[in-house]
């Protein structure tokens, strides 16, 4: 389920027509649905109810600080593989104890 839909032959994100965003912000641009991101996080996270867990978002998949901050505010963490991703996670106010550092082939400065 997501919050992108057509209404009267116009494409909307939640209740906002995408044509309006394109006119105001220009194109190309990235458009995210807050409601969709929140719902998908909750659905995934709730699959582990009753199990000690931490749901982490891969910074490699999308390093948008607002998205990282959103998931952190919902109790999530980040999965990082570099010092740059660590920087973005901290800038997004992800608590350090919820940052998982993984992967192979690290440079000395990344460790």
N, CA, C and O atoms as a DFTB+ gen file, in Angstrom:
444 C
 N C O
     1  1       0.847      -1.179       0.000
     2  2       0.000       0.000       0.000
     3  2       0.890       1.239       0.000
     4  3       1.908       1.295       0.690
     5  1       0.490       2.209      -0.773
     6  2       1.219       3.468      -0.806
     7  2       0.231       4.609      -1.007
     8  3      -0.955       4.383      -1.249
     9  1       0.719       5.806      -0.908
    10  2      -0.150       6.982      -0.965
    11  2       0.057       7.807      -2.230
    12  3      -0.075       9.031      -2.211
    13  1       0.379       7.133      -3.320
    14  2       0.443       7.766      -4.638
    15  2      -0.754       7.250      -5.422
    16  3      -0.973       6.041      -5.499
    17  1      -1.530       8.156      -6.003
    18  2      -2.745       7.735      -6.685
    19  2      -3.206       8.819      -7.669
    20  3      -2.814       9.983      -7.588
    21  1      -4.049       8.378      -8.590
    22  2      -4.680       9.307      -9.525
    23  2      -6.027       9.738      -8.970
    24  3      -6.764       8.952      -8.377
    25  1      -6.322      11.011      -9.183
    26  2      -7.620      11.566      -8.830
    27  2      -7.990      12.549      -9.943
    28  3      -7.276      13.525     -10.175
    29  1      -9.087      12.293     -10.617
    30  2      -9.519      13.150     -11.735
    31  2      -8.397      13.369     -12.744
    32  3      -8.127      14.499     -13.150
    33  1      -7.751      12.282     -13.143
    34  2      -6.673      12.294     -14.142
    35  2      -5.435      13.082     -13.716
    36  3      -4.615      13.436     -14.563
    37  1      -5.285      13.365     -12.419
    38  2      -4.079      14.020     -11.897
    39  2      -3.433      13.079     -10.892
    40  3      -4.116      12.386     -10.138
    41  1      -2.112      13.069     -10.896
    42  2      -1.357      12.183     -10.016
    43  2      -1.057      12.897      -8.710
    44  3      -0.562      14.024      -8.713
    45  1      -1.355      12.243      -7.594
    46  2      -1.210      12.828      -6.264
    47  2      -0.251      12.010      -5.425
    48  3      -0.126      10.797      -5.594
    49  1       0.424      12.694      -4.519
    50  2       1.139      12.070      -3.416
    51  2       0.387      12.518      -2.173
    52  3       0.371      13.700      -1.831
    53  1      -0.237      11.552      -1.501
    54  2      -1.144      11.859      -0.407
    55  2      -2.205      12.819      -0.949
    56  3      -2.930      12.442      -1.869
    57  1      -2.329      14.032      -0.428
    58  2      -3.349      14.953      -0.922
    59  2      -2.775      16.091      -1.753
    60  3      -3.438      17.105      -1.969
    61  1      -1.556      15.925      -2.213
    62  2      -0.884      16.995      -2.949
    63  2      -0.687      16.589      -4.406
    64  3      -0.082      15.551      -4.677
    65  1      -1.192      17.394      -5.356
    66  2      -0.988      17.052      -6.767
    67  2       0.485      17.209      -7.153
    68  3       1.106      18.232      -6.864
    69  1       1.033      16.185      -7.806
    70  2       2.446      16.223      -8.176
    71  2       2.749      17.336      -9.173
    72  3       3.870      17.844      -9.214
    73  1       1.776      17.710      -9.960
    74  2       1.956      18.818     -10.900
    75  2       2.324      20.106     -10.149
    76  3       3.150      20.888     -10.620
    77  1       1.719      20.316      -9.002
    78  2       2.018      21.502      -8.184
    79  2       3.466      21.468      -7.681
    80  3       4.170      22.477      -7.713
    81  1       3.892      20.293      -7.218
    82  2       5.280      20.166      -6.757
    83  2       6.233      20.435      -7.907
    84  3       7.214      21.159      -7.741
    85  1       5.957      19.866      -9.061
    86  2       6.822      20.064     -10.230
    87  2       6.886      21.537     -10.618
    88  3       7.952      22.044     -10.968
    89  1       5.764      22.215     -10.559
    90  2       5.741      23.645     -10.911
    91  2       6.499      24.491      -9.902
    92  3       7.163      25.458     -10.277
    93  1       6.408      24.136      -8.619
    94  2       7.056      24.933      -7.575
    95  2       8.520      24.570      -7.371
    96  3       9.351      25.450      -7.146
    97  1       8.844      23.273      -7.448
    98  2      10.215      22.829      -7.162
    99  2      11.034      22.611      -8.418
   100  3      12.264      22.596      -8.367
   101  1      10.363      22.443      -9.537
   102  2      11.063      22.101     -10.769
   103  2      11.276      20.598     -10.841
   104  3      11.026      19.855      -9.892
   105  1      11.745      20.187     -12.004
   106  2      12.024      18.765     -12.195
   107  2      13.419      18.610     -12.765
   108  3      13.911      19.529     -13.419
   109  1      14.060      17.504     -12.545
   110  2      13.566      16.367     -11.771
   111  2      13.635      16.654     -10.274
   112  3      14.401      17.510      -9.831
   113  1      12.839      15.941      -9.514
   114  2      12.875      16.032      -8.054
   115  2      12.424      14.696      -7.473
   116  3      11.737      13.915      -8.132
   117  1      12.816      14.451      -6.244
   118  2      12.393      13.248      -5.535
   119  2      11.199      13.599      -4.661
   120  3      11.192      14.627      -3.984
   121  1      10.192      12.739      -4.684
   122  2       8.989      12.968      -3.891
   123  2       8.732      11.716      -3.059
   124  3       8.609      10.614      -3.593
   125  1       8.655      11.903      -1.754
   126  2       8.409      10.799      -0.834
   127  2       7.082      11.031      -0.121
   128  3       6.687      12.169       0.134
   129  1       6.412       9.946       0.189
   130  2       5.191      10.017       0.969
   131  2       5.531       9.674       2.411
   132  3       5.948       8.553       2.702
   133  1       5.358      10.623       3.306
   134  2       5.603      10.389       4.721
   135  2       4.737       9.248       5.237
   136  3       5.226       8.364       5.941
   137  1       3.463       9.263       4.894
   138  2       2.544       8.227       5.365
   139  2       2.977       6.846       4.884
   140  3       2.892       5.877       5.639
   141  1       3.439       6.741       3.641
   142  2       3.888       5.454       3.106
   143  2       5.140       4.968       3.820
   144  3       5.228       3.799       4.196
   145  1       6.103       5.853       4.009
   146  2       7.337       5.464       4.702
   147  2       7.038       5.013       6.131
   148  3       7.571       4.002       6.587
   149  1       6.194       5.755       6.831
   150  2       5.841       5.383       8.201
   151  2       5.137       4.032       8.240
   152  3       5.461       3.184       9.072
   153  1       4.186       3.832       7.354
   154  2       3.433       2.580       7.342
   155  2       4.347       1.410       7.060
   156  3       4.274       0.395       7.753
   157  1       5.204       1.520       6.061
   158  2       6.079       0.402       5.699
   159  2       7.071       0.089       6.821
   160  3       7.384      -1.076       7.068
   161  1       7.564       1.126       7.497
   162  2       8.453       0.877       8.629
   163  2       7.708       0.108       9.715
   164  3       8.215      -0.884      10.240
   165  1       6.503       0.568      10.050
   166  2       5.721      -0.087      11.111
   167  2       5.398      -1.539      10.770
   168  3       5.496      -2.417      11.629
   169  1       5.015      -1.794       9.519
   170  2       4.670      -3.158       9.107
   171  2       5.898      -4.054       9.227
   172  3       5.805      -5.154       9.772
   173  1       7.038      -3.603       8.732
   174  2       8.248      -4.415       8.807
   175  2       8.661      -4.630      10.258
   176  3       8.932      -5.757      10.670
   177  1       8.708      -3.549      11.032
   178  2       9.147      -3.638      12.421
   179  2       8.221      -4.528      13.246
   180  3       8.691      -5.283      14.097
   181  1       6.931      -4.450      13.010
   182  2       5.974      -5.228      13.799
   183  2       6.082      -6.723      13.520
   184  3       5.601      -7.530      14.316
   185  1       6.700      -7.106      12.415
   186  2       6.880      -8.531      12.122
   187  2       7.782      -9.198      13.152
   188  3       7.803     -10.425      13.253
   189  1       8.524      -8.410      13.915
   190  2       9.458      -8.942      14.901
   191  2       9.002      -8.717      16.344
   192  3       9.800      -8.841      17.273
   193  1       7.726      -8.387      16.533
   194  2       7.208      -8.207      17.888
   195  2       7.476      -9.451      18.716
   196  3       7.305     -10.577      18.248
   197  1       7.895      -9.233      19.938
   198  2       8.193     -10.349      20.817
   199  2       9.611     -10.858      20.702
   200  3      10.022     -11.736      21.460
   201  1      10.362     -10.315      19.760
   202  2      11.763     -10.700      19.567
   203  2      12.615      -9.459      19.779
   204  3      12.310      -8.395      19.239
   205  1      13.675      -9.586      20.557
   206  2      14.588      -8.465      20.745
   207  2      15.239      -8.155      19.390
   208  3      15.944      -8.997      18.833
   209  1      15.007      -6.968      18.872
   210  2      15.510      -6.628      17.540
   211  2      15.724      -5.127      17.395
   212  3      15.278      -4.329      18.219
   213  1      16.409      -4.778      16.336
   214  2      16.576      -3.385      15.935
   215  2      16.402      -3.336      14.428
   216  3      17.169      -3.958      13.693
   217  1      15.408      -2.607      13.967
   218  2      15.185      -2.448      12.537
   219  2      16.078      -1.330      12.033
   220  3      15.953      -0.178      12.450
   221  1      16.986      -1.688      11.126
   222  2      17.952      -0.711      10.595
   223  2      17.705      -0.477       9.117
   224  3      17.428      -1.407       8.359
   225  1      17.809       0.773       8.726
   226  2      17.657       1.175       7.332
   227  2      19.042       1.304       6.708
   228  3      19.939       1.902       7.303
   229  1      19.217       0.756       5.529
   230  2      20.502       0.820       4.838
   231  2      20.734       2.227       4.285
   232  3      20.013       2.688       3.400
   233  1      21.738       2.888       4.814
   234  2      22.061       4.236       4.332
   235  2      22.516       4.164       2.874
   236  3      22.328       5.115       2.115
   237  1      23.109       3.049       2.489
   238  2      23.545       2.863       1.098
   239  2      22.354       2.956       0.145
   240  3      22.495       3.437      -0.979
   241  1      21.191       2.499       0.588
   242  2      20.024       2.490      -0.303
   243  2      19.438       3.883      -0.499
   244  3      18.886       4.180      -1.558
   245  1      19.555       4.731       0.509
   246  2      19.049       6.107       0.407
   247  2      19.623       6.888       1.583
   248  3      19.293       6.611       2.737
   249  1      20.472       7.850       1.297
   250  2      21.158       8.591       2.367
   251  2      20.488       9.926       2.688
   252  3      21.107      10.800       3.295
   253  1      19.239      10.085       2.288
   254  2      18.496      11.308       2.571
   255  2      18.368      11.471       4.090
   256  3      17.786      10.621       4.765
   257  1      18.909      12.553       4.612
   258  2      18.946      12.754       6.060
   259  2      17.551      12.825       6.664
   260  3      17.343      12.344       7.777
   261  1      16.603      13.406       5.966
   262  2      15.229      13.479       6.491
   263  2      14.634      12.084       6.650
   264  3      13.913      11.830       7.615
   265  1      14.921      11.183       5.726
   266  2      14.404       9.819       5.822
   267  2      15.101       9.072       6.954
   268  3      14.450       8.357       7.717
   269  1      16.413       9.231       7.069
   270  2      17.142       8.598       8.172
   271  2      16.606       9.091       9.509
   272  3      16.418       8.304      10.437
   273  1      16.358      10.400       9.607
   274  2      15.829      10.989      10.844
   275  2      14.430      10.446      11.144
   276  3      14.113      10.160      12.298
   277  1      13.595      10.304      10.114
   278  2      12.246       9.763      10.301
   279  2      12.299       8.376      10.919
   280  3      11.642       8.119      11.928
   281  1      13.083       7.472      10.314
   282  2      13.138       6.103      10.826
   283  2      13.746       6.064      12.226
   284  3      13.325       5.260      13.058
   285  1      14.722       6.914      12.494
   286  2      15.303       6.981      13.846
   287  2      14.244       7.442      14.851
   288  3      14.190       6.935      15.971
   289  1      13.403       8.403      14.452
   290  2      12.358       8.895      15.360
   291  2      11.316       7.827      15.651
   292  3      10.582       7.921      16.635
   293  1      11.251       6.810      14.794
   294  2      10.315       5.703      14.976
   295  2      10.974       4.532      15.710
   296  3      10.381       3.462      15.846
   297  1      12.205       4.746      16.181
   298  2      12.893       3.701      16.934
   299  2      13.869       2.879      16.135
   300  3      14.480       1.952      16.667
   301  1      14.029       3.203      14.860
   302  2      14.935       2.444      14.007
   303  2      16.365       2.927      14.097
   304  3      16.667       3.931      14.743
   305  1      17.227       2.198      13.440
   306  2      18.632       2.552      13.358
   307  2      19.067       2.575      11.912
   308  3      18.248       2.515      10.995
   309  1      20.376       2.665      11.723
   310  2      20.913       2.645      10.369
   311  2      21.976       1.566      10.241
   312  3      22.677       1.238      11.197
   313  1      22.074       1.028       9.046
   314  2      23.107       0.070       8.680
   315  2      24.065       0.830       7.766
   316  3      23.665       1.318       6.709
   317  1      25.335       0.931       8.178
   318  2      26.302       1.731       7.435
   319  2      27.503       0.890       7.029
   320  3      27.759      -0.168       7.604
   321  1      28.240       1.376       6.026
   322  2      29.451       0.678       5.584
   323  2      30.642       1.618       5.409
   324  3      31.713       1.185       4.983
   325  1      30.466       2.898       5.733
   326  2      31.573       3.832       5.543
   327  2      31.487       4.979       6.543
   328  3      30.468       5.186       7.201
   329  1      32.580       5.711       6.635
   330  2      32.594       6.874       7.526
   331  2      31.641       7.957       7.016
   332  3      31.074       8.700       7.817
   333  1      31.459       8.058       5.711
   334  2      30.504       9.021       5.159
   335  2      29.078       8.710       5.579
   336  3      28.299       9.613       5.884
   337  1      28.743       7.428       5.592
   338  2      27.406       7.023       6.027
   339  2      27.250       7.207       7.535
   340  3      26.159       7.517       8.012
   341  1      28.328       7.018       8.284
   342  2      28.301       7.298       9.718
   343  2      28.033       8.785       9.947
   344  3      27.226       9.146      10.803
   345  1      28.707       9.647       9.181
   346  2      28.507      11.090       9.287
   347  2      27.046      11.446       9.040
   348  3      26.463      12.224       9.795
   349  1      26.447      10.883       7.985
   350  2      25.061      11.197       7.648
   351  2      24.104      10.675       8.729
   352  3      23.118      11.337       9.054
   353  1      24.389       9.502       9.280
   354  2      23.553       8.948      10.345
   355  2      23.584       9.842      11.577
   356  3      22.543      10.127      12.168
   357  1      24.763      10.277      11.956
   358  2      24.880      11.154      13.127
   359  2      24.230      12.502      12.865
   360  3      23.599      13.075      13.753
   361  1      24.385      13.012      11.642
   362  2      23.746      14.283      11.282
   363  2      22.219      14.161      11.343
   364  3      21.524      15.132      11.642
   365  1      21.709      12.962      11.059
   366  2      20.268      12.704      11.118
   367  2      19.808      12.408      12.546
   368  3      18.640      12.091      12.774
   369  1      20.727      12.511      13.497
   370  2      20.427      12.311      14.920
   371  2      20.037      10.875      15.254
   372  3      19.227      10.635      16.149
   373  1      20.623       9.920      14.523
   374  2      20.454       8.518      14.875
   375  2      21.348       8.262      16.085
   376  3      22.548       8.530      16.015
   377  1      20.809       7.757      17.183
   378  2      21.644       7.480      18.347
   379  2      22.772       6.502      17.979
   380  3      22.520       5.509      17.297
   381  1      23.993       6.765      18.414
   382  2      25.115       5.894      18.054
   383  2      24.886       4.422      18.369
   384  3      25.365       3.558      17.636
   385  1      24.167       4.122      19.437
   386  2      23.927       2.724      19.787
   387  2      22.956       2.038      18.826
   388  3      22.756       0.826      18.906
   389  1      22.352       2.813      17.916
   390  2      21.458       2.231      16.914
   391  2      22.062       2.305      15.515
   392  3      21.340       2.236      14.520
   393  1      23.378       2.445      15.438
   394  2      24.077       2.441      14.156
   395  2      24.882       1.148      14.065
   396  3      25.756       0.887      14.892
   397  1      24.575       0.345      13.048
   398  2      25.248      -0.932      12.846
   399  2      26.244      -0.754      11.699
   400  3      25.882      -0.352      10.594
   401  1      27.504      -1.064      11.993
   402  2      28.593      -0.908      11.024
   403  2      28.929      -2.283      10.477
   404  3      29.391      -3.146      11.222
   405  1      28.705      -2.501       9.191
   406  2      28.923      -3.832       8.635
   407  2      29.644      -3.744       7.295
   408  3      29.972      -2.659       6.817
   409  1      29.877      -4.889       6.714
   410  2      30.525      -4.960       5.419
   411  2      31.994      -5.312       5.549
   412  3      32.551      -5.353       6.646
   413  1      32.604      -5.562       4.409
   414  2      34.018      -5.950       4.361
   415  2      34.808      -4.924       3.561
   416  3      34.232      -4.034       2.936
   417  1      36.122      -5.054       3.586
   418  2      36.981      -4.205       2.753
   419  2      37.056      -2.770       3.233
   420  3      36.997      -1.849       2.419
   421  1      37.184      -2.556       4.526
   422  2      37.246      -1.202       5.081
   423  2      38.649      -0.614       4.946
   424  3      39.652      -1.319       5.055
   425  1      38.691       0.684       4.706
   426  2      39.955       1.416       4.764
   427  2      40.231       1.743       6.231
   428  3      39.314       1.754       7.052
   429  1      41.487       2.008       6.553
   430  2      41.851       2.312       7.937
   431  2      41.039       3.475       8.484
   432  3      40.593       3.427       9.630
   433  1      40.837       4.523       7.683
   434  2      40.110       5.693       8.168
   435  2      38.612       5.418       8.383
   436  3      37.952       6.152       9.119
   437  1      38.079       4.378       7.754
   438  2      36.684       4.019       7.962
   439  2      36.486       3.237       9.255
   440  3      35.384       3.197       9.801
   441  1      37.544       2.624       9.736
   442  2      37.451       1.848      10.979
   443  2      37.772       2.767      12.107
   444  3      37.761       2.349      13.265
